[in-house]
Amino acid sequence: MEDLSQNDIRILLKTFGIQANEAILSHLMNAQTGKPLLLRITLEDLTDYGDRPPKAPLHLEVEGQVRC
């Protein structure tokens, strides 16, 4: 199961990376403010666990900037 999970995670992150890169580059071309973009990337678990949720929810935020 660990190999399947690792593969699914890699596919999800690769897909996100490609789509995020395209979206950010497009936004930079349209905005053209000359200022860096201040971005926040959020990872949130949307799984419906019913009445047995995990003790600690999966939540991760990464902030950074993209220079123009």
PDB file of N, CA, C, O and CB in Angstrom:
ATOM      1  N   MET A   1       0.820  -1.194   0.000  1.00  0.00           N
ATOM      2  CA  MET A   1       0.000   0.000   0.000  1.00  0.00           C
ATOM      3  C   MET A   1       0.864   1.257   0.000  1.00  0.00           C
ATOM      4  O   MET A   1       0.485   2.264  -0.598  1.00  0.00           O
ATOM      5  CB  MET A   1      -0.933  -0.002   1.202  1.00  0.00           C
ATOM      6  N   GLU A   2       2.008   1.214   0.656  1.00  0.00           N
ATOM      7  CA  GLU A   2       2.864   2.393   0.721  1.00  0.00           C
ATOM      8  C   GLU A   2       3.333   2.818  -0.668  1.00  0.00           C
ATOM      9  O   GLU A   2       3.379   4.011  -0.967  1.00  0.00           O
ATOM     10  CB  GLU A   2       4.068   2.123   1.619  1.00  0.00           C
ATOM     11  N   ASP A   3       3.683   1.848  -1.523  1.00  0.00           N
ATOM     12  CA  ASP A   3       4.109   2.183  -2.879  1.00  0.00           C
ATOM     13  C   ASP A   3       2.990   2.847  -3.668  1.00  0.00           C
ATOM     14  O   ASP A   3       3.227   3.803  -4.407  1.00  0.00           O
ATOM     15  CB  ASP A   3       4.585   0.934  -3.605  1.00  0.00           C
ATOM     16  N   LEU A   4       1.772   2.340  -3.510  1.00  0.00           N
ATOM     17  CA  LEU A   4       0.632   2.948  -4.197  1.00  0.00           C
ATOM     18  C   LEU A   4       0.400   4.370  -3.707  1.00  0.00           C
ATOM     19  O   LEU A   4       0.152   5.273  -4.506  1.00  0.00           O
ATOM     20  CB  LEU A   4      -0.634   2.106  -3.989  1.00  0.00           C
ATOM     21  N   SER A   5       0.482   4.569  -2.403  1.00  0.00           N
ATOM     22  CA  SER A   5       0.292   5.906  -1.830  1.00  0.00           C
ATOM     23  C   SER A   5       1.363   6.858  -2.337  1.00  0.00           C
ATOM     24  O   SER A   5       1.056   7.979  -2.742  1.00  0.00           O
ATOM     25  CB  SER A   5       0.319   5.848  -0.291  1.00  0.00           C
ATOM     26  N   GLN A   6       2.614   6.422  -2.318  1.00  0.00           N
ATOM     27  CA  GLN A   6       3.721   7.267  -2.785  1.00  0.00           C
ATOM     28  C   GLN A   6       3.526   7.648  -4.245  1.00  0.00           C
ATOM     29  O   GLN A   6       3.743   8.799  -4.623  1.00  0.00           O
ATOM     30  CB  GLN A   6       5.072   6.547  -2.601  1.00  0.00           C
ATOM     31  N   ASN A   7       3.118   6.691  -5.065  1.00  0.00           N
ATOM     32  CA  ASN A   7       2.899   6.965  -6.481  1.00  0.00           C
ATOM     33  C   ASN A   7       1.756   7.963  -6.670  1.00  0.00           C
ATOM     34  O   ASN A   7       1.869   8.888  -7.474  1.00  0.00           O
ATOM     35  CB  ASN A   7       2.598   5.661  -7.238  1.00  0.00           C
ATOM     36  N   ASP A   8       0.660   7.782  -5.937  1.00  0.00           N
ATOM     37  CA  ASP A   8      -0.469   8.715  -6.021  1.00  0.00           C
ATOM     38  C   ASP A   8      -0.053  10.121  -5.602  1.00  0.00           C
ATOM     39  O   ASP A   8      -0.451  11.102  -6.230  1.00  0.00           O
ATOM     40  CB  ASP A   8      -1.632   8.230  -5.144  1.00  0.00           C
ATOM     41  N   ILE A   9       0.747  10.220  -4.541  1.00  0.00           N
ATOM     42  CA  ILE A   9       1.221  11.524  -4.064  1.00  0.00           C
ATOM     43  C   ILE A   9       2.083  12.188  -5.124  1.00  0.00           C
ATOM     44  O   ILE A   9       1.919  13.376  -5.402  1.00  0.00           O
ATOM     45  CB  ILE A   9       2.014  11.374  -2.747  1.00  0.00           C
ATOM     46  N   ARG A  10       2.996  11.437  -5.717  1.00  0.00           N
ATOM     47  CA  ARG A  10       3.869  11.991  -6.764  1.00  0.00           C
ATOM     48  C   ARG A  10       3.059  12.497  -7.955  1.00  0.00           C
ATOM     49  O   ARG A  10       3.321  13.581  -8.476  1.00  0.00           O
ATOM     50  CB  ARG A  10       4.879  10.931  -7.234  1.00  0.00           C
ATOM     51  N   ILE A  11       2.080  11.711  -8.379  1.00  0.00           N
ATOM     52  CA  ILE A  11       1.243  12.119  -9.515  1.00  0.00           C
ATOM     53  C   ILE A  11       0.472  13.392  -9.182  1.00  0.00           C
ATOM     54  O   ILE A  11       0.410  14.313  -9.996  1.00  0.00           O
ATOM     55  CB  ILE A  11       0.263  10.989  -9.903  1.00  0.00           C
ATOM     56  N   LEU A  12      -0.116  13.446  -7.988  1.00  0.00           N
ATOM     57  CA  LEU A  12      -0.881  14.619  -7.565  1.00  0.00           C
ATOM     58  C   LEU A  12       0.002  15.866  -7.509  1.00  0.00           C
ATOM     59  O   LEU A  12      -0.385  16.923  -8.006  1.00  0.00           O
ATOM     60  CB  LEU A  12      -1.523  14.369  -6.195  1.00  0.00           C
ATOM     61  N   LEU A  13       1.186  15.744  -6.906  1.00  0.00           N
ATOM     62  CA  LEU A  13       2.080  16.896  -6.789  1.00  0.00           C
ATOM     63  C   LEU A  13       2.636  17.324  -8.141  1.00  0.00           C
ATOM     64  O   LEU A  13       2.792  18.520  -8.391  1.00  0.00           O
ATOM     65  CB  LEU A  13       3.223  16.576  -5.841  1.00  0.00           C
ATOM     66  N   LYS A  14       2.937  16.371  -9.015  1.00  0.00           N
ATOM     67  CA  LYS A  14       3.434  16.715 -10.347  1.00  0.00           C
ATOM     68  C   LYS A  14       2.358  17.462 -11.127  1.00  0.00           C
ATOM     69  O   LYS A  14       2.642  18.478 -11.762  1.00  0.00           O
ATOM     70  CB  LYS A  14       3.874  15.447 -11.114  1.00  0.00           C
ATOM     71  N   THR A  15       1.123  16.962 -11.082  1.00  0.00           N
ATOM     72  CA  THR A  15       0.013  17.620 -11.769  1.00  0.00           C
ATOM     73  C   THR A  15      -0.196  19.023 -11.222  1.00  0.00           C
ATOM     74  O   THR A  15      -0.375  19.973 -11.985  1.00  0.00           O
ATOM     75  CB  THR A  15      -1.275  16.797 -11.627  1.00  0.00           C
ATOM     76  N   PHE A  16      -0.175  19.155  -9.892  1.00  0.00           N
ATOM     77  CA  PHE A  16      -0.335  20.478  -9.290  1.00  0.00           C
ATOM     78  C   PHE A  16       0.790  21.403  -9.731  1.00  0.00           C
ATOM     79  O   PHE A  16       0.541  22.554 -10.090  1.00  0.00           O
ATOM     80  CB  PHE A  16      -0.369  20.376  -7.757  1.00  0.00           C
ATOM     81  N   GLY A  17       2.020  20.912  -9.707  1.00  0.00           N
ATOM     82  CA  GLY A  17       3.169  21.739 -10.075  1.00  0.00           C
ATOM     83  C   GLY A  17       3.070  22.268 -11.490  1.00  0.00           C
ATOM     84  O   GLY A  17       3.346  23.442 -11.736  1.00  0.00           O
ATOM     85  N   ILE A  18       2.682  21.418 -12.419  1.00  0.00           N
ATOM     86  CA  ILE A  18       2.551  21.833 -13.818  1.00  0.00           C
ATOM     87  C   ILE A  18       1.443  22.871 -13.961  1.00  0.00           C
ATOM     88  O   ILE A  18       1.640  23.906 -14.598  1.00  0.00           O
ATOM     89  CB  ILE A  18       2.263  20.615 -14.724  1.00  0.00           C
ATOM     90  N   GLN A  19       0.282  22.601 -13.371  1.00  0.00           N
ATOM     91  CA  GLN A  19      -0.843  23.532 -13.486  1.00  0.00           C
ATOM     92  C   GLN A  19      -0.561  24.848 -12.768  1.00  0.00           C
ATOM     93  O   GLN A  19      -0.914  25.915 -13.271  1.00  0.00           O
ATOM     94  CB  GLN A  19      -2.110  22.898 -12.924  1.00  0.00           C
ATOM     95  N   ALA A  20       0.069  24.781 -11.602  1.00  0.00           N
ATOM     96  CA  ALA A  20       0.391  26.001 -10.858  1.00  0.00           C
ATOM     97  C   ALA A  20       1.396  26.843 -11.631  1.00  0.00           C
ATOM     98  O   ALA A  20       1.262  28.065 -11.691  1.00  0.00           O
ATOM     99  CB  ALA A  20       0.944  25.658  -9.461  1.00  0.00           C
ATOM    100  N   ASN A  21       2.396  26.207 -12.219  1.00  0.00           N
ATOM    101  CA  ASN A  21       3.394  26.926 -13.001  1.00  0.00           C
ATOM    102  C   ASN A  21       2.734  27.676 -14.156  1.00  0.00           C
ATOM    103  O   ASN A  21       3.022  28.852 -14.378  1.00  0.00           O
ATOM    104  CB  ASN A  21       4.461  25.956 -13.535  1.00  0.00           C
ATOM    105  N   GLU A  22       1.856  27.004 -14.885  1.00  0.00           N
ATOM    106  CA  GLU A  22       1.161  27.639 -16.003  1.00  0.00           C
ATOM    107  C   GLU A  22       0.283  28.795 -15.526  1.00  0.00           C
ATOM    108  O   GLU A  22       0.259  29.856 -16.149  1.00  0.00           O
ATOM    109  CB  GLU A  22       0.311  26.610 -16.753  1.00  0.00           C
ATOM    110  N   ALA A  23      -0.435  28.592 -14.428  1.00  0.00           N
ATOM    111  CA  ALA A  23      -1.322  29.638 -13.909  1.00  0.00           C
ATOM    112  C   ALA A  23      -0.528  30.852 -13.431  1.00  0.00           C
ATOM    113  O   ALA A  23      -0.926  31.990 -13.678  1.00  0.00           O
ATOM    114  CB  ALA A  23      -2.179  29.089 -12.760  1.00  0.00           C
ATOM    115  N   ILE A  24       0.586  30.615 -12.754  1.00  0.00           N
ATOM    116  CA  ILE A  24       1.401  31.724 -12.245  1.00  0.00           C
ATOM    117  C   ILE A  24       2.017  32.502 -13.392  1.00  0.00           C
ATOM    118  O   ILE A  24       1.995  33.733 -13.383  1.00  0.00           O
ATOM    119  CB  ILE A  24       2.503  31.207 -11.306  1.00  0.00           C
ATOM    120  N   LEU A  25       2.572  31.802 -14.390  1.00  0.00           N
ATOM    121  CA  LEU A  25       3.169  32.493 -15.537  1.00  0.00           C
ATOM    122  C   LEU A  25       2.131  33.315 -16.284  1.00  0.00           C
ATOM    123  O   LEU A  25       2.412  34.441 -16.695  1.00  0.00           O
ATOM    124  CB  LEU A  25       3.820  31.487 -16.489  1.00  0.00           C
ATOM    125  N   SER A  26       0.933  32.767 -16.466  1.00  0.00           N
ATOM    126  CA  SER A  26      -0.139  33.497 -17.130  1.00  0.00           C
ATOM    127  C   SER A  26      -0.520  34.735 -16.329  1.00  0.00           C
ATOM    128  O   SER A  26      -0.725  35.810 -16.892  1.00  0.00           O
ATOM    129  CB  SER A  26      -1.362  32.595 -17.330  1.00  0.00           C
ATOM    130  N   HIS A  27      -0.613  34.576 -15.020  1.00  0.00           N
ATOM    131  CA  HIS A  27      -0.965  35.710 -14.162  1.00  0.00           C
ATOM    132  C   HIS A  27       0.111  36.794 -14.224  1.00  0.00           C
ATOM    133  O   HIS A  27      -0.206  37.982 -14.274  1.00  0.00           O
ATOM    134  CB  HIS A  27      -1.164  35.244 -12.709  1.00  0.00           C
ATOM    135  N   LEU A  28       1.373  36.390 -14.220  1.00  0.00           N
ATOM    136  CA  LEU A  28       2.464  37.362 -14.313  1.00  0.00           C
ATOM    137  C   LEU A  28       2.380  38.156 -15.614  1.00  0.00           C
ATOM    138  O   LEU A  28       2.608  39.366 -15.620  1.00  0.00           O
ATOM    139  CB  LEU A  28       3.823  36.652 -14.216  1.00  0.00           C
ATOM    140  N   MET A  29       2.057  37.484 -16.704  1.00  0.00           N
ATOM    141  CA  MET A  29       1.945  38.168 -17.995  1.00  0.00           C
ATOM    142  C   MET A  29       0.782  39.160 -17.996  1.00  0.00           C
ATOM    143  O   MET A  29       0.893  40.243 -18.570  1.00  0.00           O
ATOM    144  CB  MET A  29       1.764  37.146 -19.126  1.00  0.00           C
ATOM    145  N   ASN A  30      -0.328  38.797 -17.358  1.00  0.00           N
ATOM    146  CA  ASN A  30      -1.508  39.662 -17.351  1.00  0.00           C
ATOM    147  C   ASN A  30      -1.404  40.796 -16.342  1.00  0.00           C
ATOM    148  O   ASN A  30      -1.883  41.899 -16.607  1.00  0.00           O
ATOM    149  CB  ASN A  30      -2.739  38.847 -17.061  1.00  0.00           C
ATOM    150  N   ALA A  31      -0.791  40.548 -15.199  1.00  0.00           N
ATOM    151  CA  ALA A  31      -0.731  41.553 -14.135  1.00  0.00           C
ATOM    152  C   ALA A  31       0.328  42.610 -14.430  1.00  0.00           C
ATOM    153  O   ALA A  31       0.042  43.803 -14.333  1.00  0.00           O
ATOM    154  CB  ALA A  31      -0.443  40.887 -12.787  1.00  0.00           C
ATOM    155  N   GLN A  32       1.515  42.209 -14.779  1.00  0.00           N
ATOM    156  CA  GLN A  32       2.637  43.097 -15.096  1.00  0.00           C
ATOM    157  C   GLN A  32       2.723  44.305 -14.166  1.00  0.00           C
ATOM    158  O   GLN A  32       2.732  45.448 -14.623  1.00  0.00           O
ATOM    159  CB  GLN A  32       2.523  43.572 -16.526  1.00  0.00           C
ATOM    160  N   THR A  33       2.784  44.051 -12.877  1.00  0.00           N
ATOM    161  CA  THR A  33       2.884  45.149 -11.917  1.00  0.00           C
ATOM    162  C   THR A  33       4.326  45.506 -11.603  1.00  0.00           C
ATOM    163  O   THR A  33       4.602  46.593 -11.097  1.00  0.00           O
ATOM    164  CB  THR A  33       2.159  44.792 -10.638  1.00  0.00           C
ATOM    165  N   GLY A  34       5.244  44.601 -11.899  1.00  0.00           N
ATOM    166  CA  GLY A  34       6.640  44.828 -11.543  1.00  0.00           C
ATOM    167  C   GLY A  34       6.940  44.472 -10.103  1.00  0.00           C
ATOM    168  O   GLY A  34       8.098  44.482  -9.684  1.00  0.00           O
ATOM    169  N   LYS A  35       5.906  44.160  -9.343  1.00  0.00           N
ATOM    170  CA  LYS A  35       6.078  43.755  -7.946  1.00  0.00           C
ATOM    171  C   LYS A  35       6.070  42.234  -7.865  1.00  0.00           C
ATOM    172  O   LYS A  35       5.445  41.569  -8.691  1.00  0.00           O
ATOM    173  CB  LYS A  35       4.960  44.362  -7.043  1.00  0.00           C
ATOM    174  N   PRO A  36       6.764  41.680  -6.869  1.00  0.00           N
ATOM    175  CA  PRO A  36       6.702  40.224  -6.695  1.00  0.00           C
ATOM    176  C   PRO A  36       5.288  39.784  -6.303  1.00  0.00           C
ATOM    177  O   PRO A  36       4.566  40.501  -5.610  1.00  0.00           O
ATOM    178  CB  PRO A  36       7.721  39.765  -5.625  1.00  0.00           C
ATOM    179  N   LEU A  37       4.917  38.595  -6.760  1.00  0.00           N
ATOM    180  CA  LEU A  37       3.656  37.999  -6.317  1.00  0.00           C
ATOM    181  C   LEU A  37       3.873  37.395  -4.940  1.00  0.00           C
ATOM    182  O   LEU A  37       4.861  36.696  -4.717  1.00  0.00           O
ATOM    183  CB  LEU A  37       3.144  36.920  -7.328  1.00  0.00           C
ATOM    184  N   LEU A  38       2.978  37.653  -4.036  1.00  0.00           N
ATOM    185  CA  LEU A  38       3.014  37.025  -2.718  1.00  0.00           C
ATOM    186  C   LEU A  38       1.974  35.913  -2.739  1.00  0.00           C
ATOM    187  O   LEU A  38       0.777  36.172  -2.863  1.00  0.00           O
ATOM    188  CB  LEU A  38       2.735  38.067  -1.555  1.00  0.00           C
ATOM    189  N   LEU A  39       2.438  34.677  -2.618  1.00  0.00           N
ATOM    190  CA  LEU A  39       1.559  33.525  -2.788  1.00  0.00           C
ATOM    191  C   LEU A  39       1.475  32.675  -1.532  1.00  0.00           C
ATOM    192  O   LEU A  39       2.406  32.619  -0.729  1.00  0.00           O
ATOM    193  CB  LEU A  39       2.033  32.677  -3.944  1.00  0.00           C
ATOM    194  N   ARG A  40       0.337  32.017  -1.385  1.00  0.00           N
ATOM    195  CA  ARG A  40       0.143  31.024  -0.332  1.00  0.00           C
ATOM    196  C   ARG A  40      -0.416  29.773  -0.995  1.00  0.00           C
ATOM    197  O   ARG A  40      -1.410  29.829  -1.719  1.00  0.00           O
ATOM    198  CB  ARG A  40      -0.817  31.554   0.808  1.00  0.00           C
ATOM    199  N   ILE A  41       0.232  28.658  -0.740  1.00  0.00           N
ATOM    200  CA  ILE A  41      -0.233  27.365  -1.232  1.00  0.00           C
ATOM    201  C   ILE A  41      -0.754  26.599  -0.031  1.00  0.00           C
ATOM    202  O   ILE A  41      -0.060  26.462   0.976  1.00  0.00           O
ATOM    203  CB  ILE A  41       0.908  26.571  -1.976  1.00  0.00           C
ATOM    204  N   THR A  42      -1.977  26.099  -0.140  1.00  0.00           N
ATOM    205  CA  THR A  42      -2.614  25.403   0.973  1.00  0.00           C
ATOM    206  C   THR A  42      -2.943  23.972   0.583  1.00  0.00           C
ATOM    207  O   THR A  42      -3.493  23.717  -0.488  1.00  0.00           O
ATOM    208  CB  THR A  42      -3.884  26.140   1.418  1.00  0.00           C
ATOM    209  N   LEU A  43      -2.598  23.041   1.466  1.00  0.00           N
ATOM    210  CA  LEU A  43      -2.951  21.631   1.312  1.00  0.00           C
ATOM    211  C   LEU A  43      -3.953  21.300   2.405  1.00  0.00           C
ATOM    212  O   LEU A  43      -3.671  21.461   3.592  1.00  0.00           O
ATOM    213  CB  LEU A  43      -1.682  20.693   1.388  1.00  0.00           C
ATOM    214  N   GLU A  44      -5.127  20.837   1.992  1.00  0.00           N
ATOM    215  CA  GLU A  44      -6.194  20.565   2.952  1.00  0.00           C
ATOM    216  C   GLU A  44      -6.872  19.247   2.591  1.00  0.00           C
ATOM    217  O   GLU A  44      -7.180  19.002   1.425  1.00  0.00           O
ATOM    218  CB  GLU A  44      -7.228  21.728   2.981  1.00  0.00           C
ATOM    219  N   ASP A  45      -7.098  18.421   3.568  1.00  0.00           N
ATOM    220  CA  ASP A  45      -7.772  17.134   3.379  1.00  0.00           C
ATOM    221  C   ASP A  45      -9.273  17.365   3.295  1.00  0.00           C
ATOM    222  O   ASP A  45      -9.873  17.909   4.222  1.00  0.00           O
ATOM    223  CB  ASP A  45      -7.432  16.146   4.534  1.00  0.00           C
ATOM    224  N   LEU A  46      -9.880  16.956   2.190  1.00  0.00           N
ATOM    225  CA  LEU A  46     -11.317  17.140   1.979  1.00  0.00           C
ATOM    226  C   LEU A  46     -12.103  15.850   2.173  1.00  0.00           C
ATOM    227  O   LEU A  46     -13.294  15.801   1.865  1.00  0.00           O
ATOM    228  CB  LEU A  46     -11.570  17.682   0.589  1.00  0.00           C
ATOM    229  N   THR A  47     -11.456  14.809   2.677  1.00  0.00           N
ATOM    230  CA  THR A  47     -12.084  13.504   2.849  1.00  0.00           C
ATOM    231  C   THR A  47     -13.217  13.570   3.868  1.00  0.00           C
ATOM    232  O   THR A  47     -13.077  14.187   4.924  1.00  0.00           O
ATOM    233  CB  THR A  47     -11.047  12.468   3.281  1.00  0.00           C
ATOM    234  N   ASP A  48     -14.343  12.928   3.547  1.00  0.00           N
ATOM    235  CA  ASP A  48     -15.447  12.810   4.497  1.00  0.00           C
ATOM    236  C   ASP A  48     -15.195  11.565   5.346  1.00  0.00           C
ATOM    237  O   ASP A  48     -15.380  10.442   4.875  1.00  0.00           O
ATOM    238  CB  ASP A  48     -16.842  12.731   3.760  1.00  0.00           C
ATOM    239  N   TYR A  49     -14.777  11.759   6.582  1.00  0.00           N
ATOM    240  CA  TYR A  49     -14.477  10.652   7.484  1.00  0.00           C
ATOM    241  C   TYR A  49     -15.696  10.220   8.301  1.00  0.00           C
ATOM    242  O   TYR A  49     -15.592   9.336   9.150  1.00  0.00           O
ATOM    243  CB  TYR A  49     -13.347  11.041   8.418  1.00  0.00           C
ATOM    244  N   GLY A  50     -16.832  10.833   8.049  1.00  0.00           N
ATOM    245  CA  GLY A  50     -18.032  10.494   8.813  1.00  0.00           C
ATOM    246  C   GLY A  50     -17.843  10.846  10.278  1.00  0.00           C
ATOM    247  O   GLY A  50     -17.426  11.957  10.607  1.00  0.00           O
ATOM    248  N   ASP A  51     -18.152   9.896  11.161  1.00  0.00           N
ATOM    249  CA  ASP A  51     -18.041  10.163  12.600  1.00  0.00           C
ATOM    250  C   ASP A  51     -16.696   9.713  13.169  1.00  0.00           C
ATOM    251  O   ASP A  51     -16.548   9.619  14.388  1.00  0.00           O
ATOM    252  CB  ASP A  51     -19.171   9.465  13.348  1.00  0.00           C
ATOM    253  N   ARG A  52     -15.702   9.431  12.300  1.00  0.00           N
ATOM    254  CA  ARG A  52     -14.387   8.989  12.781  1.00  0.00           C
ATOM    255  C   ARG A  52     -13.263   9.816  12.145  1.00  0.00           C
ATOM    256  O   ARG A  52     -12.394   9.261  11.472  1.00  0.00           O
ATOM    257  CB  ARG A  52     -14.180   7.490  12.475  1.00  0.00           C
ATOM    258  N   PRO A  53     -13.275  11.130  12.353  1.00  0.00           N
ATOM    259  CA  PRO A  53     -12.213  11.952  11.762  1.00  0.00           C
ATOM    260  C   PRO A  53     -10.876  11.705  12.464  1.00  0.00           C
ATOM    261  O   PRO A  53     -10.850  11.264  13.613  1.00  0.00           O
ATOM    262  CB  PRO A  53     -12.583  13.446  11.839  1.00  0.00           C
ATOM    263  N   PRO A  54      -9.770  11.989  11.776  1.00  0.00           N
ATOM    264  CA  PRO A  54      -8.466  11.862  12.428  1.00  0.00           C
ATOM    265  C   PRO A  54      -8.338  12.861  13.578  1.00  0.00           C
ATOM    266  O   PRO A  54      -9.007  13.895  13.590  1.00  0.00           O
ATOM    267  CB  PRO A  54      -7.328  12.074  11.407  1.00  0.00           C
ATOM    268  N   LYS A  55      -7.477  12.544  14.537  1.00  0.00           N
ATOM    269  CA  LYS A  55      -7.287  13.441  15.690  1.00  0.00           C
ATOM    270  C   LYS A  55      -6.768  14.800  15.249  1.00  0.00           C
ATOM    271  O   LYS A  55      -7.210  15.834  15.750  1.00  0.00           O
ATOM    272  CB  LYS A  55      -6.315  12.818  16.704  1.00  0.00           C
ATOM    273  N   ALA A  56      -5.830  14.795  14.311  1.00  0.00           N
ATOM    274  CA  ALA A  56      -5.276  16.048  13.797  1.00  0.00           C
ATOM    275  C   ALA A  56      -5.555  16.115  12.297  1.00  0.00           C
ATOM    276  O   ALA A  56      -5.163  15.211  11.561  1.00  0.00           O
ATOM    277  CB  ALA A  56      -3.734  16.156  14.090  1.00  0.00           C
ATOM    278  N   PRO A  57      -6.224  17.169  11.834  1.00  0.00           N
ATOM    279  CA  PRO A  57      -6.507  17.268  10.403  1.00  0.00           C
ATOM    280  C   PRO A  57      -5.230  17.538   9.601  1.00  0.00           C
ATOM    281  O   PRO A  57      -4.277  18.133  10.103  1.00  0.00           O
ATOM    282  CB  PRO A  57      -7.537  18.374  10.141  1.00  0.00           C
ATOM    283  N   LEU A  58      -5.238  17.089   8.353  1.00  0.00           N
ATOM    284  CA  LEU A  58      -4.127  17.381   7.449  1.00  0.00           C
ATOM    285  C   LEU A  58      -4.298  18.799   6.947  1.00  0.00           C
ATOM    286  O   LEU A  58      -5.293  19.119   6.297  1.00  0.00           O
ATOM    287  CB  LEU A  58      -4.066  16.365   6.260  1.00  0.00           C
ATOM    288  N   HIS A  59      -3.334  19.645   7.245  1.00  0.00           N
ATOM    289  CA  HIS A  59      -3.380  21.033   6.800  1.00  0.00           C
ATOM    290  C   HIS A  59      -1.947  21.544   6.726  1.00  0.00           C
ATOM    291  O   HIS A  59      -1.186  21.441   7.688  1.00  0.00           O
ATOM    292  CB  HIS A  59      -4.252  21.917   7.760  1.00  0.00           C
ATOM    293  N   LEU A  60      -1.594  22.093   5.574  1.00  0.00           N
ATOM    294  CA  LEU A  60      -0.250  22.627   5.370  1.00  0.00           C
ATOM    295  C   LEU A  60      -0.354  23.894   4.546  1.00  0.00           C
ATOM    296  O   LEU A  60      -1.065  23.930   3.541  1.00  0.00           O
ATOM    297  CB  LEU A  60       0.677  21.588   4.676  1.00  0.00           C
ATOM    298  N   GLU A  61       0.349  24.930   4.965  1.00  0.00           N
ATOM    299  CA  GLU A  61       0.416  26.169   4.193  1.00  0.00           C
ATOM    300  C   GLU A  61       1.869  26.536   3.976  1.00  0.00           C
ATOM    301  O   GLU A  61       2.691  26.468   4.889  1.00  0.00           O
ATOM    302  CB  GLU A  61      -0.340  27.321   4.907  1.00  0.00           C
ATOM    303  N   VAL A  62       2.168  26.927   2.744  1.00  0.00           N
ATOM    304  CA  VAL A  62       3.503  27.392   2.388  1.00  0.00           C
ATOM    305  C   VAL A  62       3.324  28.756   1.738  1.00  0.00           C
ATOM    306  O   VAL A  62       2.512  28.915   0.826  1.00  0.00           O
ATOM    307  CB  VAL A  62       4.253  26.376   1.428  1.00  0.00           C
ATOM    308  N   GLU A  63       4.082  29.734   2.207  1.00  0.00           N
ATOM    309  CA  GLU A  63       4.006  31.073   1.633  1.00  0.00           C
ATOM    310  C   GLU A  63       5.343  31.441   1.027  1.00  0.00           C
ATOM    311  O   GLU A  63       6.397  31.013   1.497  1.00  0.00           O
ATOM    312  CB  GLU A  63       3.591  32.108   2.695  1.00  0.00           C
ATOM    313  N   GLY A  64       5.285  32.239  -0.022  1.00  0.00           N
ATOM    314  CA  GLY A  64       6.515  32.684  -0.661  1.00  0.00           C
ATOM    315  C   GLY A  64       6.204  33.744  -1.697  1.00  0.00           C
ATOM    316  O   GLY A  64       5.061  34.173  -1.856  1.00  0.00           O
ATOM    317  N   GLN A  65       7.241  34.153  -2.393  1.00  0.00           N
ATOM    318  CA  GLN A  65       7.047  35.165  -3.417  1.00  0.00           C
ATOM    319  C   GLN A  65       7.669  34.712  -4.725  1.00  0.00           C
ATOM    320  O   GLN A  65       8.607  33.915  -4.752  1.00  0.00           O
ATOM    321  CB  GLN A  65       7.643  36.503  -2.976  1.00  0.00           C
ATOM    322  N   VAL A  66       7.121  35.240  -5.806  1.00  0.00           N
ATOM    323  CA  VAL A  66       7.643  34.993  -7.145  1.00  0.00           C
ATOM    324  C   VAL A  66       8.022  36.351  -7.709  1.00  0.00           C
ATOM    325  O   VAL A  66       7.179  37.233  -7.870  1.00  0.00           O
ATOM    326  CB  VAL A  66       6.594  34.243  -8.069  1.00  0.00           C
ATOM    327  N   ARG A  67       9.295  36.498  -8.003  1.00  0.00           N
ATOM    328  CA  ARG A  67       9.772  37.770  -8.557  1.00  0.00           C
ATOM    329  C   ARG A  67       9.435  37.873 -10.036  1.00  0.00           C
ATOM    330  O   ARG A  67       9.463  36.887 -10.772  1.00  0.00           O
ATOM    331  CB  ARG A  67      11.289  37.917  -8.350  1.00  0.00           C
ATOM    332  N   CYS A  68       9.117  39.088 -10.449  1.00  0.00           N
ATOM    333  CA  CYS A  68       8.773  39.334 -11.861  1.00  0.00           C
ATOM    334  C   CYS A  68      10.024  39.624 -12.658  1.00  0.00           C
ATOM    335  O   CYS A  68       9.948  39.857 -13.864  1.00  0.00           O
ATOM    336  CB  CYS A  68       7.779  40.507 -11.995  1.00  0.00           C
TER     337      CYS A  68
END
